[in-house]
Amino acid sequence: MFRYLPYLLVLALWIYAFIDCLNTPEEQVRGLPKVVWAIIILLFGEVLVGPIAWLVAGKVRQTPVNGSTPSEWHRNHRTSWVAPDDNPDFLRSLKEENKKDEALLKDWEADLRRREEELRRRERGEDPKG
């Protein structure tokens, strides 16, 4: 079992470096174009030269802003709303849409009543204009 561990670690580093290379924006790639880095990682992955070269020299590594890690930033900068039903602006927009829908429904009902009355007058032979 342990004799396969070095091969699995090499494979894991190879895959990690390749995926990291593909996901890195072009402006953060140093030295060579991104496509060339991907080829180097694939060709020299078995001997770890490609993946280690990518991790050391291929990508611009940025230090965290104010020395904080992303998880610290997310812990300190939580949004005030978690779900839409906790957001007063969203709830207000729903009420406004509901009022518009009710007004439209009342207009349709009034139009329907007017048309029904018009049909009844025509059936009775009355003049629809009054």
Salt bridges, closest charged atoms under 4 A:
ASP20 OD1 - LYS59 NZ 3.09
ASP20 OD2 - ARG61 NH2 3.93
ASP89 OD1 - ARG92 NH1 2.81
ASP111 OD1 - ARG114 NH2 2.47
ASP111 OD2 - ARG115 NE 3.20
GLU117 OE1 - ARG120 NH1 3.33
GLU117 OE2 - ARG121 NE 3.78
GLU117 OE2 - ARG124 NH2 3.59
GLU118 OE1 - ARG114 NH1 3.37
GLU118 OE2 - ARG122 NH2 3.48
GLU126 OE2 - ARG124 NE 3.68
